[in-house]
Amino acid sequence: MTYNSNDRRRTEAAFKKVQRAEEGEKAKTEYEAEARAIREKTLRLRSLRLAKEAAELETEVKKKPVPPPDKPSPRSRLPTPKS
């Protein structure tokens, strides 16, 4: 059985079509895996950033001392009633 040139071209075209479809599926799978990895990394980094910001805010609140009153308040300057 011999193939003529038209049969050969059709067979090669069909093979290339199947091959492109397989390569497309492979590329799609790789793209989705990469996108998933990026989302997971973003979530991990966001949670680390939020934890760091919360810790910094907590230490900032703890470090902020209440200043002792150096000057007497204006109420203490008022004369006391003499009995």
ABEGO torsion letter per residue (X at the ends): XBBBAAAAAAAAAAAAAAAAAAAAAAAAAAAAAAAAAAAAAAAAAAAAAAAAAAAAAAAAAAABBBBBBABBBAAAABBBBBX
